[in-house]
Amino acid sequence: MTTTDHAHHGGDHGDPTLYRTPADAVAAPPEKLAYVVGFDPAAQHADALFTVVTDPESAAYGRVTAQAELPGPGNELHHFGWNACSSALAHAGHQHAARRYLLVPGLRSSRLHVFDTGPDPARPRLVKVVEPEELAARAGYSRPHTLHCGPDGVFLSCLGGADGADGPGGVALLDHESFDVLRAWESDRGPQWLAYDVWWHLRQNIAVTSEWGTPSMVEDGLVPELLLGRRYGHALHFWELDSGRHLQVVDLGDENQMVLELRPAHDPEATWGFANTVVDVEDLSASVWLWNREGEDYVVRKVITLPAESAPAEDLPPALRPFGAVPPFITDIDLSVDDRWLYVSAWGTGDLVQYDVSDPVRPRRTASVRLGGVVGRAPHPAEPDVPLTGGAQMVELSRDGRRAYVTNSLYSAWDAQVYPAGIDPWMVKLDADTTHGGLSVDSRFFPHGPDFLGLRVHQTRLQGGDASSDSYCYRS
C-alpha cells in the first residue's frame, strides 16, 4: 500500500462508499438517511432500529419513516456500526466488500443483531442474530459495546468476560461476511483488564483501546464508592494491530475517571488522536486528551478542560446535591473527517462545543450550543416553550463536516441518576460553519417523543458513512 498509487475513488472497488482518502469521503454526496437505535429502559417494549430522513429536499425531512423492531426487549441498543467501510481497501482481496449490513449489539443482552440495508436502505431488515453463547464460547466476552469495521474483520469491543464475568473485557473478531465470532483479538493483553472503545492507526499497525468498567461497575448505575475510590478506567492502551500484542499503557491519572471515546486522526499518516475522560473526581471537571507518537512511544496530554458549573442544591438530582455543582460529564467526542474540527458533548450541562483543532495541541473553542442539561434544560427552537430532557450526548458528524446529529440518552441506569425525572427521546441536527467555526440548530429537524415510539435513542449512523465509522488507507 503506497501513497504514490493513482488516487481512485471507491467506485473502482464496487461500493462507491468505500473511500480511498478522507478527501474522497468529504466530496461524496451527502447522506439522505440516518439510522438511530432505540431501547426501552423498562424492557417492556421491543427495541428498534429507526430510519430518519436527512435529505432537506424530501417532504419527509427530519421524520422517522421506518422502524425495524427486534425480536425482544431488554437489549439496551447502544453503539453500532457497519460490516465494512473504507478500511477494507487495505487488502486487495476485499475489493468486493460493501457497506451493506448494520451490526447492532445489545449492551445488556450480549446479542448481536445484523440488519441488511441492501434491498431498501430506508427499510433495514433483520437477517441474523448472533447469540451471547457464541460470543462467550468463541471469544470469551460479553456486553458488546462498540464495533468498527477493520481491514480483515469486524472488531467488537466488549465490557465483560464470558457470561457477564467481571473481566477482562476486550475485543472479539468477527467475520466480515458471515458475522460469525472468530476469536478474541488479543494475543497478549499485558496489564489491560477494563475495556470500552477500540480504534487504530492502520498505516502504523497500531491499535488503541480505552477503559470504562466491568459489567458490575456499570450495569446498575454509577457506583459512588467506585468513583470516589478511583476504580473506573483511567488509562489508554496501545497495541500492535495485526497481532493483538499489548505494547504500552499510559495512565492519565486515577482522578480522571472513565476514558471513553477514541477519535484517531483520519489522515492515514498521522499518529495522533483524541480521547475524553468523563469526570475528574477532584474538581468535577471533564477533559479531552491528545495522544501522539514521540519516538517509539506514545505520549498523552490534556488539551481541553471543561469546568463544573455551580448550581443550587435544590435544582440538582439527589446524586449531585452533595457537590452543589453540575459536572459537564463529557460523554462523547467526534472529529471531522478533514481533522480540523472537534465536537465535544457535555451531557451534564447539555452543551455541544465545537473546537478548531488545526493545531491539535492547542484546540481553540469556536462555538457552543446548549441542548437540555441538568439545570438549564435549554429548549429546541421548534418548541421554544418546552424544556428538553436529558442533554447533548451522542454526536455524529457528516463526512463533509457540515451537519452534526445529537441524541440525549447515555445508558438507562445512569440516565436515572443524572436525569431522574426521565428522558424523553430527541434527535437534533446542527449546521456547522466549516470555514470560520459556528453552530446553529436546524429548526426544521426535530424527531422526538412519540416519533421514536417513546424508546430512548442513542447512537446515530449515516448512510454512506460518517466521521466516526471509517479509517482511510491513502492520503488525500
Secondary structure, 3 states (H helix, E strand, C coil): CCCCCCCCCHHHHCCCCCCCCHHHHHHCCCCCEEEEEEECCCCCCCCEEEEEECCCCCCCCCCEEEEEECCCCCCCECCCEECCCHHHHHCHHHCCCCCCEEEEEECCCCCEEEEECCCCCCCCEEEEEECHHHHHHHHCEEEEEEEEEECCEEEEEEEEEHHHCCCCCEEEEECCCCCCEEEECCCECCCCCCCCCEEEEHHHCEEEECECCCHHHHCCCCCHHHHHCCCCCCEEEEEECCCCEEEEEEECCCCEEEEEEEEECCCCCCCCEEEEEEEECCCCCEEEEEEEEECCEEEEEEEEEECCEECCHHHCCCCCHHHCEECCCEEEEEECCCCCEEEEEECCCCEEEEEECCCCCCCEEEEEEECECCCCCEEECCEEEEECCCECCCEEECCCCCEEEEECCCCHHHHHHHCCCCCCCEEEEEEECCCCCCEEECCCCCCEHHHHCCCEEEEEEECCCCCCCCCCCCCC
